[in-house]
Amino acid sequence: MLDRLLGRLWLLGVPVGLLCAAAVIAYARPWHDAAPPARDVKVKQATLQPGTIVLVVVNNSQETARVAQVILNDAFVDFRQSQTSVAPGAAERITVSYPWIPGESYDFELMTVTGASIDYGIDDAEAGTRQA
């Protein structure tokens, strides 16, 4: 008889446990806190020098931002940063060593540590500084 009672409690406990787990997941909404959009972090200026492209990234958000990867025309490229992170209201220089060709177009995607991306494009590359 005790085995029967324990069996019924087990059958009742499984659905109740699943309902509790579903309620916790619905309340926590882990999918809701995805990477914040990088619209407040953007490239303000690009300077092209022979073999080098320098991007100035400004952070107009309330959060500290950090660039983890630079993708140039769908390829990861080596880069150097003037700082490891960009404080709110600050700017950072990112230097990309790349043998750019005058007249070509270049598309940048800067990936932050949160997974957000900052897109920037240069059309008809030529030496000098461009404001975004």
N, C-alpha and C positions, 0 to 999 in steps of 0.2 A: 504494500500500500504506500509506503514511503517512497518507493521508486516511482510510482505513478504520479505522486504529488510533485516530486522533483522534476519529472518529465514535463508536466504541465507548466510548472514555473519556468522551465527552460524555454518552452515554446512561447510563453508570454514575454519572457525577457528579451529574446532576439528582436522582435518587432519594436518593442519599446526602446531598446538600445539604438536601433537603426533610426528611429524617429528623433531621438535625442541628438544623435550625430548629425542628421540632416539639419536640425534646428541650429546647432552650433555653427555649421558651415554656412548656412544662410545668413546668420547673424554676423559672422566674421567677414564674409564676402572677400576672400583673398584675391579674387580676380578684379575687384574694384580698385585696389591700390597698385595698379600696374605702373610702369615707369611714367613719370610726369612728362608732359610734352616739353620739348626744349625750345618753345617759341620765345621765351624770355632770355635765352642764351643764344647768341647769334654771332656770325662773323661780321665785324664792322669794317674791316679794311684788309686788302690783300696787296702785298708788294712783291713784284716779280723781279728777281735779279738773276744773272746767269747761273743756272744750276740750282736755284733756290727759290722757294715760294714761302713768304712769311704771311701768316694769317693772324689778325688780331681778333680775339674772341672776347666779347663783353658779356657780363652776367647781369641782366636786369631783373633777375628773379630774387626771391627771398631765401633761396637755398644755395648752399655751396655747390659748385659744379666742378666736375673733373673729367677731362677728356682722356679716354682710355685707348682709343684706336683712331687712326686716320685712314680713310679709304679714298683713293684718288682714281677716278675712272674705273671703278669696280675692282681695284686691287689694293691690298694693304700696303702702306708705305711707311718707311722709317721717319720719325719726327722727333723733335726736341721741344720741350716746353720751358718757358721762363719760370714757371711756378708749377707745383704739383696739383694745385686746385685753384679755382677762381671764386673768391669770396663774393657775396652779393654786392653789386655796384662796382666791382673791379674788372680789370681786363687782363688778358694773358696773351703772350706772343707764342705762336706755334710755328716752328720752322721746319719745313719739309724739304729735304734734299731730293730734287727731281730735275732731270734734264728736259725742261719744258721746251716746246717748239713754238716760235712766233706764229701767230695766226690760228693756232689750234684752240679747241675748247676743252675745258677741264671741269669735271664735276667732283666736288668734295662731299664726303659724308663723315662728319666727326661723331664718333660714338662715345657717349658718356658712360660712366661706371654704372648708372642706373638703367642703361639700355636705351635711353632716348638718343635721337640723332639730330645733328645740326647740319642742314644741307646748304651748300654754297656752290655757285658756278662762276666760271670765268669764260667769257666768250672772246674770241679773237685775242689771245694772249699777246702781250707786248710788255717790254720792260717798263717799270715804273710802279706807281701806287694807284690803287683804285679804291674808292670809298663804296661801301655797300649801300 
